[in-house]
């Protein structure tokens, strides 16, 4: 089956979570040292020309890098404005505020990972259990971004690191049932791990965590398929609706790329089918690179197509259809996906070859 013959989209998994920062190098070093984000897929200084609905109507210069941890999980897109000062949230972010509250990071050994962060003197909270009895903990990076470290499945490569990378997100919503139409109906998170309401002991030590919530943890009931499904692996989305206060929108009055979690990105094949599905279900593309670059959008060392939709509360979800990625750029070795069967995952040797893009030190 060729890419153009697809009648429905294929989602390979979470490609990355976008993080707006003041200093890309400083942030990447911390993520490298603590989450093993050391394989560079692309890095470029360029102008964000197509995000005008979210950048004040003006193209914005930025420095961005996408990096992975080859043990598995999605990566981080670390994003820094270069000609404007990125703005923090207008108010302290509380659990349940509308948008991405925390990134989920998968761990092989929760106890050892917790001990590691404590030994590094990081802003780490105590080990707790979620409503399903699973151990987890929260940690903040030095830039005030919240991460939840959980036990994860779907490991791709053993590199003797304690964690993989992005395993999902905690997302604040105003109406959890409405939000599920989007996250279950379009993104395929159709299985419920738990659905509880009340005050939760495991949230008490996080800002806003002493409120009353309804929270639902979602996962996929079937294994994902597609080129990068082995590498990205499974993921989870936790929807959080605060019941006893009015939540604020985290990015209210700010621009995409400002400080914090700016989007959650999924690797897809079949952008045309996805566009039609989102339109029919009431979530039309807000940004669509194919309107400007019909075949492929050049991202420096990589190329593909991308689009953005909003969940019911305006949280940005990105879709990327990858056409090529570099393995050894100086030798001209790229993985070209345009003529491959999109139903089949890339062979392990090819995915493991991405290690040639590893950055050992910053």
N, C-alpha and C positions, 0 to 999 in steps of 0.2 A: 504493500500500500504506500502510495506517495503522499507527501504532505498536503498537496492540493486536493486530494480525494477525500480528505477527512470530512465526515458528516457531523461530527461532534468534537468538542475540545478534549484534549488530554492534559491533565495536570500532573506534572512530575513531582511536585512537592514545593515547599517553601524554598525559593532561591536565596532570599536575603531579607533582612529587616534594615530599613534605612534609619540612620542615626545622624542628626544634625549636630555638629560640634564646632567649637571655637578654633581648634587646632588639630588638623587631621593627623599629623605625625605623632603628637602627644597622645591622642586618643587611640590610634592604631597600636602604639607601643603597649598601652595598658591591655587592650583586647588580645594582642599577641601573647603577652606574658601570662594572662589569667584565663583566657578562653581558647588559646591555641589557634587564633586566627592568623595563619601565616602563609597561605597560598594566595598570591595575587592573581586575579583573573583579569582585571583591567585597572588602570589608574590614568587619569587625564585631567588636565586643566582646560576647560572649555566653557562655552556659554550655554546655559540651559534655555534654549530658544522656544521649546514647545510646551512649557509648563506655565504659560502666561496667566491662565485662570487662577493660579496659586502663587504667582510671584509678583503680584501688584501690577499685572499687565505689562511688565517690562522684562526683556531678557536679562538674565543674571549670570555673572561670571562665577564659576565655582571650581573647586578642586574636589574630585571624588575618586574613591577607590572601592572596588569590590574584592573581598578576600574571604577565603574559606578555611575550614578545618577539615582535613581529609578523613578524619575519623567518622564524620557524618554530620548531617544536619544542614540547614541553610546557612548562608554566610552573613556578613555585615556589609552594607554599603555605607561607608563612612563619608560624610558629605560636609563640605566647608565652603561657605561664601568667601569670595576673595576681594570683593569691592563693596561690601556692606557688612555691618556688624550684625551677626545673627542674634535674634532676640529670644530671651527666655520666656516661659509662660507668664502671663500677666498676674497670675495668682498661684499660690502653692498648689501643686497637683495633689488631689486626694483620690484615694481608691474609689472607683466608680465614676470619676469624671469621664467625659465622653472622648474617646480616642484610645490609643494604645497606652495602657497603664504600665505594663512590664513586658519584657521579652522573656520567653521561657528558654532555658539552656539545658541540654540533656547531659546527664552525668552517668558514669559507669558505677560509681561508688559514692553515694551521698555523704556518708560519714567522713570519708577521706577527703572529699572535695570541700566540705565544710571546714575541716581541720586545716586544709591548705589556705583557705581565705583568712581564717583567723590568724594563722602563723604569719601571713603577709601584712597583718595590721589593717585589713580592709573593713569597710563599713558593712559588716555582715550580721544578720540577725540570727536568732537561735533556730535550731532544728525543730520543726513542727510537723503535724500531720494534716493532710487535707481531708475533706469529708469521706473519701474512700479509704482512708487509713494509710495513704502513701506519704512517706517522708519527703520534705522539701525545705528549702530555706530561701530567704531573700538576701540579696547583696546589692549595694549601690556602687556604681563606678564613681570616680572622682568628679564626674561631670553631672551628677545628680540624676542619672538614669537608673531605673530599678530593674533588676533581673531576678527571676525566680529559677532556681536550680532544682531540677526534678530528675527522677530516674527515667532514663530514656531507652528506647529500643531502636533496632535498625542500624547497627553499627556497620560501617563500610570497611574500615581499615584500622588495624591496631597500631597506634603510634605511641603507646604508653603515656597518653595524656589522660587526665582525669575527666575531661569533658569533651563533648562534641560542641556544636554551635547551636544555631537557632532551631528550637523544637516547637515553636508556636508563640502565642502571645496571650496576655490577659487584656481584654478590650472592654472598656466601659461603654454601656449602651443605655438608652432611655427606655426601651421597650424590648425585653429579652425575647419575646415571642416573635416580634417583627424582625429582630436581628437574626433570629434563627432561619427565617425564610431566605435570607441572603447567605449566611455561612453554611447552612445545610444544603440549600437548594442550588446555589451556584458553585460553591467551593467544595461541596461534597462531604462535609462533616456531619454524617448522618447517624452516628452512634453516640449515645449519651452515657458517659461514665458516671456522672451524678448530676442531680438537679435538686438543690436544697435552698431553703430560705431561713434567715435568722441572723443572729450574730455568730461570728466564727472565731474560734480561739486562734487559728493559724494566721488570721489577718490583723489581730489586735495591735501588733507592734509596728504596723505600717501606717503612715499618715492617712487618716480617714477610715482606717480599718475597724473602728469600733462602731460603725453604723450598722444598720440592718440591710442585708443584701439578699437578693436572689442570685445564685450563681450556678451556671451550667458548664460542665466540662465536656467538650465534644471531641470526637476522633473519627477517622474513617473506618468503616466496617470492612472494607476491602483494601488490599495492597494497591498502591498507586503504580502506574505504568508510565512509560516514556523514557526518553534518553537518559535523564539524570536521576531516575527514581531510586536507584541503588545508593547513590551518594547522598541525596537529600533525605531519603527515608521517611518514616511516618512523622506526623506532627499532631498537635492538639491546639484547640482554641478554647479559651475560657471566657465566657461572657459574664459580665458583672453589672448588675443593676442595683443601684442604691435606692432604698425604699423610703428612707426617712429624712432625706434632704434633696434639694434640687441640684443635680450635677451640672458642672460647668464644662464648656467645650475647651479642651486643652489647647487647641490651635486657634481659638477665637482671636481675631485681630492680628494674626501673625501670618507669616508666609511659609510655604513648603520649603524645607531646608533650614528653618530656624531650629533652635536647640530642642533636642528630644527625639522621640521616635516619630519619624515623618511618614512612614508607610510600611506596609507588609507586602512583600513581592512574591508572586508565584511564577514558577517556570511552566510554560504551557506550549502546546503545539495545537494548531488549528485556530488561529486568531480570528479568522472570518466566522467560523462557527460560534466561537465565544462571543464575538460582537453581536451576532444575531440573538443568541440566548439572553445576554444581558439586556438587550433592547426589549425583547419580548417580556422579560420579567420585571421591567421597570427600573433597571439600573444601567442606563446608557453610558457608553464610554464618555468621559469628560475630557480626556486627552487621548489622541490616537495618532501614533507616529506615521501610520500608513497614509494619512491625509497629506503628509509632506514628503514622505519617502516611501514610495509605493512598494519597493522591493525589500530594502534593508536599511536600517539606521546604523551608521557607524558610531561605535562607542569607543573609539581609540584603538584598543587592542582586541576588541570584540565587536560583533555586529549582530543585529536582529531587529525585531519590531517590539514596540512596547505600547501599553495603554494603561489608563487609570479609570477606576470607577470609585464611587463613594458608597459606603455602607449606609443604612438608614439614618445614621447620625453624622454623616460626613467624613468618617474615617477613611483615609485613602488606601486603596488596595491596588497594587500594580500587577500587571501581567506582562511577562517578557517571553517572547518566542525567540530563542537563540538560534542564530544561523551559523556563527563560527566563534570559536574561542581559541586563544593561543596556548600552545604547549611549550615550544621553544621559539620565541619570536625571532631571535637573531638568526635562526636557521630557516625561518619561513615555515615552521611546522605549526599548522593550525588544524583543529578538528572542524571539518566542514559538515554540517548536519543537513544541508538542504536536499540531499539525494538519498538520505538514509530512511529506513522504515521507522516512522515515529512511534509505532507500537512497541518496538523493542528497545530495551535499555542498552546503553553503550556497554561494550565488554569491559570487564574489570581492568584489564591491562591499559585500556585507553584512558579510563578515569584516573587510574593510579599515576599515569604519566603527567598529570597536572602537578605532581610533586616537583617538577623541574621549575615551577614558578615560585617555589618556596622562598620566603624571606627569613633568614636566620636571625638577623638583628636589625633594629631601627636606629 
